[in-house]
Amino acid sequence: MIRSIIRLNVASGREREFEETFRKRRVLERAKEAARLRTGELLRPLAGNGPYMVVATWDNAADYQAWVDSPVRAELASMPPRLSEPVAPADLFEIVLRFES
């Protein structure tokens, strides 16, 4: 299993609009449909001034790359309003240990 982590700087004062737009556009649901996303979360920083994070789980790096190359993702990225910018390219990690209670 692979975990992708994307950090997004959100336009100041537009955080709630960003969250609502992300939700309305069904970004995570569409990633599941287009590229077999297993789990996904949009995380809001508690400090209030850090980047948002999108954390997602995929079966493998090829599934994540299928999402990156997906026309669905390109369409979502091009839709106005532009409320966020990636801090850097996504980080990918292999899950080697997991705990759930």
PyMOL commands that set and color helices and strands:
alter all, ss='L'
color gray80, all
select helices_A, chain A and resi 15-24+27-35+61-68+71-78
alter helices_A, ss='H'
color red, helices_A
select strands_A, chain A and resi 2-10+39-43+52-58+84-86+91-94
alter strands_A, ss='S'
color yellow, strands_A
deselect
rebuild
show_as cartoon
